[in-house]
Amino acid sequence: GIKMRLLNKVVIITGGAGGIGAGMGIAMAKEGAIVVAVDLNAEAGEKHALELQKFSPKSSFIQFDLTKHTELKGLVEQVVEKYGKLDVLVNNAHVSRQVPFLETTPELVDLSFNTGFYPTFFLMQAAIPYLKETKGNIINFASAAGMKGHKTQASYAAAKEAIRGLTRVVANEFGADGITANLIAPIANSPGVQAWAKAQPEYYNSVLQGIPMGRFGDPEQDIGRVAVFLASEDSKYITGQTINVDGGSLMN
């Protein structure tokens, strides 16, 4: 039969109920992973869990507010208690508002850091002792918004670049334990991008023009397949890297 690359690997995906998070979950479940989708949206989460279970019956959904930072350790422990281990942590969730820099308030910066940076920080701290046991993987999310400095994205760009720095530190500190920590910087046709297309059609079109492959990525087929690779034994010697999964829009 087909070799399943992630057979019985236990994976946590934050922001897992929709968009890129859901696409990655399906891609991983199809490779045999037990996917735990974590999201605030219970309705979307329950629905997504049923999709995951078609491919991976033990997969599940946990409703959780990631801004409850003191409870994040408990979230990881809950998953390990249920499944006996943790192989992969995917920090995908992030909420931010787009406003010009001079209108960016400390509250907007806090929103971005409290939903994106701090959950990534605390979940990694909680997960690493378990990932040491499995020689597991961390997949975090970067953005061209940070690397290129997209207009109106100050709070988001700042948190994304903070996540990049943090991920490299973790890659350095835990490489000897066999843990890899990498970043995906995606361009995908997610609900967020669709909303952005409506709000700023000119900017959206200029980004589309800048993609050599001429299209936005598919959350499952394009982003999800790279996440599968980073969660698998095939990427064991890759760590601390930002992988631009963006149809060539940002070339290193």
VEXMAR-214808 format. One record per residue: x negated, y, z negated of N, C-alpha, C in turn. Coordinates in steps of 0.05 Angstrom, whole numbers, padded with zeros to 5 digits, always signed. Each point is the difference from the previous one (the first is absolute). Example, Ala and Ser with C-alpha at 12.3 -4.5 7.8 and 13.67 -1.06 7.14 Angstrom:
-00264-00114-00156+00018+00024+00000-00018+00024+00000
+00007+00021+00014-00016+00024-00001+00015+00022-00014
% end
This chain:
-00017-00024+00000+00017+00024+00000-00017+00025+00000
+00013+00023+00000-00014+00025+00000-00012+00005-00028
-00025+00008+00000-00013+00007-00026+00012+00026-00010
+00012-00001-00023+00010+00025-00012-00022+00014-00015
-00006+00024+00008-00024+00014-00011+00003+00009-00029
+00025+00003-00009+00004+00010-00027+00016-00019-00017
-00002-00026+00006+00018-00020-00013-00003+00002-00031
+00023+00005-00012+00003+00001-00030-00016+00023-00013
-00010+00019+00015-00012+00023-00012+00022+00018-00011
-00004+00009-00025+00020+00018-00012-00007+00029+00005
+00018+00015+00012-00005+00027+00009+00020+00020-00012
-00010+00021-00012+00017+00022-00008-00002+00022+00021
+00023+00010+00009+00001+00023+00019+00018+00021-00012
-00012+00023-00006+00016+00023-00010+00012+00015+00023
+00024+00012-00004+00014+00012+00022+00007-00022+00020
+00006-00024-00010+00002-00023+00017+00027-00005+00013
+00020+00017-00006+00027-00005+00010+00006+00011+00028
-00017+00018+00010+00005+00011+00026-00025+00009+00014
+00003+00008+00025-00023+00011+00015-00024-00019+00002
-00024+00012-00003-00024-00016+00002-00001-00022-00021
+00009+00007-00025+00000-00020-00021+00015-00025+00007
+00024+00004+00011+00017-00023+00008-00013-00015+00023
-00011+00015+00019-00013-00013+00023-00023-00018-00008
-00017+00011-00019-00022-00016-00010+00010-00025-00015
+00021+00004-00015+00011-00023-00015+00009-00023+00018
+00014+00007+00022+00009-00020+00019-00024-00014+00013
-00019+00016+00009-00024-00011+00013-00014-00020-00019
-00002+00008-00026-00014-00018-00019+00017-00024-00007
+00026+00003-00003+00017-00023-00006+00000-00020+00022
-00002+00009+00025-00002-00018+00023-00026-00016+00000
-00020+00010-00015-00025-00014-00003-00001-00016-00026
+00023-00003-00013+00001-00017-00023-00003+00014-00027
-00004+00026+00000-00004+00014-00025+00026+00001-00016
-00003+00001-00027+00023+00005-00018-00001+00030-00005
+00019+00014+00012-00001+00029-00001+00019+00011-00022
-00011+00017-00017+00017+00014-00020+00002+00029+00009
+00023+00008+00011+00004+00027+00009+00010+00016-00024
-00014+00023-00005+00006+00018-00022+00011+00026+00011
+00023+00009-00009+00011+00024+00012+00021+00011-00019
+00005+00026+00002+00020+00014-00016+00028-00006+00011
+00002-00005+00026+00025-00003+00014+00010-00029-00002
+00018-00005-00019+00009-00027-00006+00016-00013+00023
+00016+00016+00013+00017-00010+00022-00018-00010+00023
-00019+00018+00008-00018-00008+00022-00018-00023-00009
-00008+00000-00025-00018-00021-00011+00013-00027+00000
+00025-00002-00009+00014-00025-00001+00004-00011+00028
+00007+00018+00018+00004-00008+00028-00026-00011+00013
-00022+00015-00006-00026-00008+00011-00009-00027-00011
+00006-00005-00026-00008-00025-00013+00012-00024+00015
+00025+00003+00009+00013-00021+00015-00014-00005+00026
-00010+00021+00014-00016-00003+00024-00026-00015-00005
-00014+00009-00022-00025-00013-00007+00004-00030-00006
+00022-00006-00014+00004-00028-00008+00006-00019+00023
+00008+00011+00023+00003-00017+00024-00026-00013+00007
-00022+00015-00004-00026-00010+00007-00016-00011-00024
+00006+00011-00023-00015-00007-00024+00019+00000-00024
+00012-00024-00006+00022-00002-00018-00005+00011-00029
-00025+00000-00008-00006+00009-00028-00003+00031-00001
+00001+00013+00022-00004+00030+00000+00023+00013-00016
-00005+00024-00010+00020+00013-00017-00003+00030+00001
+00020+00014-00012+00001+00029-00002+00001+00008-00029
-00016+00021-00007+00002+00012-00027+00006+00030+00004
+00022+00008-00013+00006+00029+00001-00017+00013-00022
-00014+00022+00008-00019+00012-00018-00004+00029+00007
-00002+00017-00020-00007+00028+00004-00030+00003-00005
-00016+00004+00021-00029+00001-00002-00010+00024-00015
+00017+00020-00005-00009+00023-00015+00000-00006-00030
+00010-00022-00008-00002-00009-00028-00028-00013-00004
-00020+00016-00001-00028-00009+00001-00007-00019-00022
+00011+00004-00024-00008-00017-00023+00012-00028+00003
+00019-00004+00019+00013-00026+00003-00012-00016+00023
-00020+00012+00014-00011-00014+00024-00015-00025-00007
-00014+00000-00023-00014-00024-00008+00020-00023-00004
+00023+00007-00012+00020-00020-00005+00011-00012+00026
+00002+00017+00021+00009-00010+00026-00018-00022+00011
-00026+00005-00001-00020-00020+00009+00002-00025-00017
+00003+00003-00026+00001-00023-00018+00026-00016+00005
+00021+00014+00006+00026-00014+00007-00004-00018+00024
-00014+00010+00020-00004-00016+00024-00018-00024-00005
-00021+00005-00016-00019-00022-00006+00014-00021-00017
+00017+00009-00019+00014-00019-00017+00019-00017+00017
+00013+00012+00020+00018-00016+00017-00014-00019+00018
-00022+00009+00013-00012-00016+00021-00027-00013-00008
-00010+00008-00023-00025-00012-00010-00026+00012+00009
+00002+00019+00019-00025+00013+00010+00008+00024+00017
-00021+00015+00008+00003+00021+00020-00023+00000+00019
+00006+00000+00026-00021-00001+00021-00004+00027+00014
+00021+00015+00003-00002+00024+00017+00018+00022-00012
-00012+00024-00003+00015+00024-00008+00000+00019+00023
+00025+00008+00009+00002+00020+00022+00014+00025-00011
-00015+00022-00002+00010+00025-00010+00009+00017+00024
+00025-00002+00007+00011+00013+00024+00018+00024-00007
+00013-00001-00023+00020+00021-00007-00013+00027-00003
+00015+00021+00009-00010+00027-00003+00023+00019+00008
+00005+00020-00017+00021+00020+00006-00013+00027+00000
+00005+00016+00021-00010+00028+00000+00018+00017+00016
-00003+00026-00003+00015+00020+00015-00019+00016+00018
+00010+00006+00024-00017+00016+00019+00007+00029-00002
-00018+00016-00010+00003+00029+00001-00027+00013+00006
+00001+00025+00010-00026+00013+00005-00017+00002-00026
-00026+00002+00004-00018+00000-00023+00007+00021-00021
+00005+00024+00009+00006+00022-00019+00026-00003-00015
+00017-00018+00010+00025-00006-00015-00002-00026-00016
-00024-00012+00000-00003-00025-00015-00003+00007-00030
+00018-00011-00016+00000+00005-00029-00014-00023-00014
-00008+00005-00025-00011-00022-00017+00021-00023-00002
+00026+00006+00000+00020-00021-00002-00001-00018+00024
-00004+00012+00023-00002-00017+00025-00025-00017+00000
-00022+00011-00010-00025-00016-00003+00005-00023-00019
+00013+00007-00023+00006-00021-00020+00018-00022+00012
+00020+00007+00016+00017-00020+00013-00017-00019+00016
-00018+00010+00016-00016-00016+00018-00019-00018-00017
-00013+00011-00020-00018-00016-00016+00015-00020-00018
+00023+00008-00010+00015-00018-00018+00012-00024+00014
+00006+00003+00026+00012-00022+00016-00021-00016+00016
-00022+00014+00007-00020-00013+00017-00026-00007-00015
-00014+00021-00009-00026-00005-00012+00001-00015-00027
+00016+00009-00019+00000-00013-00026+00010-00029+00001
+00021-00006+00014+00008-00029+00002-00023-00017+00012
-00013+00010+00020-00023-00014+00012-00022-00005-00022
-00006+00021-00015-00020+00000-00021+00007-00020-00022
+00024+00002-00011+00008-00017-00022+00005-00029+00008
+00011-00004+00024+00005-00028+00009-00026-00014+00006
-00020+00015+00011-00026-00013+00004-00012-00008-00027
+00001+00018-00020-00011-00006-00026+00013-00025-00012
+00027-00002+00003+00014-00023-00011-00005-00025+00016
-00004+00002+00026-00003-00023+00017-00027-00012+00001
-00021+00016-00003-00028-00009+00004-00007-00025-00017
+00007-00001-00026-00006-00025-00015+00011-00025+00013
+00024+00002+00012+00012-00023+00013-00012-00005+00028
-00007+00022+00014-00012-00003+00026-00029-00012-00002
-00013+00005-00023-00026-00013-00004+00003-00031+00001
+00022-00009-00011+00004-00029-00002+00005-00013+00028
+00013+00016+00017+00007-00011+00027-00019+00010+00022
-00020+00016-00008-00017+00014+00020+00019+00014+00021
+00017+00017-00011+00022+00011+00016-00006+00025+00014
+00021+00012+00010-00003+00023+00018+00018+00023-00009
-00010+00024+00004+00016+00025-00004+00002+00014+00027
+00024+00007+00007+00005+00016+00025+00013+00025-00008
-00014+00023+00003+00011+00026-00006+00006+00015+00026
+00013+00023-00003+00008+00015+00024-00012+00028+00001
-00013+00005+00022-00012+00026+00006+00018+00013+00022
-00008+00024+00009+00015+00013+00021-00017+00019+00015
+00006+00002+00026-00013+00021+00017+00007+00028-00011
+00023+00002-00015+00007+00025-00012-00023+00010-00018
-00013-00018-00013-00023+00007-00017-00025+00003+00016
-00005-00019+00018-00026+00000+00014-00001+00023+00021
+00022+00007+00012+00001+00022+00019+00009+00026-00013
+00014-00002-00023+00010+00023-00013+00025+00012+00014
+00020-00017+00004+00024+00009+00014+00013+00024-00015
+00009+00019+00016+00015+00023-00011+00024-00010-00016
+00007+00015-00021+00024-00005-00017-00002-00026-00017
-00024-00012+00000-00002-00026-00014-00019+00002-00024
-00003+00023-00012-00021+00004-00020+00002-00020-00023
+00024-00003-00012+00002-00017-00023-00004-00029+00007
+00009-00008+00023-00003-00027+00010-00029-00006+00007
-00012+00018+00015-00028-00003+00009-00018-00003-00024
+00004+00017-00020-00017+00000-00024+00002-00027-00014
+00024-00010-00004+00004-00026-00014-00012-00023+00017
+00004+00001+00026-00011-00021+00017-00030-00001+00000
-00013+00023+00000-00029+00001-00001-00010-00009-00027
+00015+00007-00021-00007-00010-00027+00001-00030-00001
+00021-00011+00012+00002-00030+00001-00024-00012+00015
-00009+00013+00021-00023-00010+00015-00025-00001-00017
-00005+00022-00015-00024+00000-00017+00002-00021-00021
+00023-00003-00012+00004-00020-00021-00003-00028+00010
+00009-00005+00024-00001-00027+00012-00029-00008+00005
-00017+00020+00008-00028-00006+00005-00015-00006-00026
+00008+00014-00022-00012-00006-00026+00007-00029-00009
+00025-00007+00003+00009-00027-00007-00014-00021+00018
-00003+00006+00025-00015-00019+00018-00028-00004-00010
-00013+00022-00008-00028-00002-00011-00001-00016-00026
+00018+00007-00018-00001-00012-00027+00007-00030+00000
+00018-00008+00018+00010-00028-00002-00007-00017+00024
-00017+00010+00018-00009-00017+00022-00013-00025-00009
-00016+00001-00021-00014-00023-00010+00019-00021-00011
+00024+00008-00007+00021-00019-00010+00015-00012+00023
-00006+00007+00025+00014-00011+00022+00026+00014+00007
+00004+00023-00013+00024+00015+00006-00006+00020+00023
+00017+00001+00020-00003+00020+00021+00021+00022-00004
-00007+00025+00006+00019+00022-00002-00004+00017+00025
+00021+00001+00016-00001+00015+00026+00024+00018+00003
-00001+00017+00020+00022+00018+00006+00010-00002+00028
+00026+00001+00004+00011+00003+00027+00010+00028+00003
-00008+00013+00022+00011+00026+00007+00017-00004+00025
+00027-00001-00004+00017-00009+00022+00014+00023+00014
+00008-00005+00025+00021+00016+00012+00022-00021+00008
+00023+00003-00012+00021-00020+00005+00027+00014+00003
+00017-00014+00015+00027+00010+00005+00018-00007-00024
-00006+00013-00023+00014-00006-00025+00023+00020-00003
+00019-00005-00019+00021+00019-00004-00010+00028-00007
-00022+00002-00014-00012+00026-00006-00009+00015+00025
-00011-00014+00018-00009+00012+00026+00024+00008+00017
+00021-00017-00001+00024+00007+00015+00013+00026-00011
+00000+00003-00026+00011+00024-00012-00017+00024+00008
-00027-00004+00000-00019+00021+00007+00004+00008+00029
+00006-00020+00017+00004+00006+00029+00024+00019+00004
+00020-00005-00017+00024+00018+00001-00006+00028-00010
-00016+00001-00022-00006+00025-00014-00020+00017+00016
-00020-00013+00011-00021+00015+00014-00006-00013+00027
+00018+00002+00019-00003-00015+00025-00025+00008+00016
-00008+00025-00002-00024+00009+00015-00025-00013-00011
-00002+00000-00026-00023-00012-00014-00001-00030+00005
+00024-00012-00002+00002-00029+00005-00010-00007+00028
+00009+00016+00019-00008-00006+00028-00030+00005+00004
-00011+00020-00014-00029+00004+00003-00016-00023-00012
+00010-00012-00021-00013-00024-00012+00003-00023+00020
+00023-00004+00011+00004-00021+00020-00019+00003+00023
-00003+00025+00010-00019+00005+00022-00028-00008-00007
-00007+00002-00026-00027-00006-00009-00005-00030-00006
+00019-00017+00006-00004-00029-00004-00007-00012+00027
-00025-00009+00004-00008-00011+00026+00018-00023+00009
+00011-00016-00019+00017-00022+00008+00028+00008+00006
+00006+00026-00004+00025+00011+00010+00025-00007-00015
-00002-00011-00024+00023-00007-00015-00006+00000-00030
+00021+00002-00017-00004-00004-00028+00000-00029-00007
-00015-00007-00021-00003-00028-00007+00025-00013-00011
+00002-00026+00003+00022-00015-00012-00008-00009-00028
+00017+00005-00020-00007-00007-00028-00008-00029-00004
+00014-00018+00013-00007-00029-00003-00022-00008+00018
+00003+00004+00026-00018-00011+00020-00028+00014-00001
+00000+00026-00003-00025+00015+00002-00013+00005-00027
+00015+00011-00019-00012+00005-00027-00001-00026-00016
+00022-00015+00001+00002-00025-00015-00021-00020+00006
-00007-00003+00026-00020-00020+00008-00028+00008-00011
-00006+00025-00002-00025+00009-00011+00000-00005-00030
+00022+00005-00013+00003-00006-00029-00004-00030-00005
+00011-00017+00018-00005-00029-00002-00030-00006+00001
-00013+00011+00019-00029-00003+00003-00015+00008-00026
+00007+00023-00011-00014+00010-00024+00007-00016-00025
+00022-00015+00001+00009-00016-00022-00011-00029+00002
-00013-00006+00023-00007-00028+00006-00030-00004-00005
-00008-00025+00003-00028-00007-00003-00017+00011+00023
+00013+00008+00022-00014+00009+00024-00014+00027-00005
+00008+00014-00020-00012+00027-00004-00017+00002-00026
-00009-00023-00009-00014-00002-00026-00025+00018-00002
-00013+00007+00023-00025+00015-00001+00005+00029+00008
+00025+00009-00001+00007+00028+00005+00011+00012-00026
-00013+00021-00009+00010+00014-00024-00007+00030+00001
+00016+00016-00013-00005+00029-00002+00006+00015+00026
+00013-00013+00019+00004+00012+00027+00027+00012+00003
+00001+00021+00016+00025+00011+00010+00004-00010+00028
+00022-00015+00005+00005-00010+00026+00023+00016+00013
-00006+00014+00021+00020+00016+00013+00017-00017+00019
+00025-00005-00008+00018-00017+00016+00020+00019+00012
-00010+00013+00022+00014+00024+00010-00001+00003+00030
-00004-00022+00014+00000+00000+00029-00023+00017+00012
-00021+00005-00017-00023+00015+00010+00001+00030-00005
+00020+00009-00016+00003+00029-00002-00024+00012-00016
-00011-00015-00019-00024+00010-00014-00022-00020+00005
-00021+00008+00014-00022-00019+00006-00024+00007-00017
-00011-00020-00014-00024+00005-00016-00025+00000+00017
% end
